[in-house]
């Protein structure tokens, strides 16, 4: 059976509730069914390492300098093209953007 690929999109990964919820999903969704990774503008602290230790690669793409800054967008597209997610899950407006 093909795994369902989930790409989580967040602006910043630190230690907040949204990030903790993503860590809970990574730890508790069956790895035989789901494959997960996360894309974000930037990260800090220990939580990104916990996500990666739990099997969820974290891709930092950089902070937008202005709304039409092509660099972070092109990095996100590269992650999407490589990972080929079935679901892109954004927790907040900025993550969805």
Secondary structure, DSSP 8 states (H G I E B T S, - for coil): ---EEEEEEEEEESSSHHHHHHHHHHHHS-TTTEEEEEEEEEE-SSHHHHHHHTT-EEEE----SSTT-HHHHHHHHHHHHHH--SEEEESSHHHH-
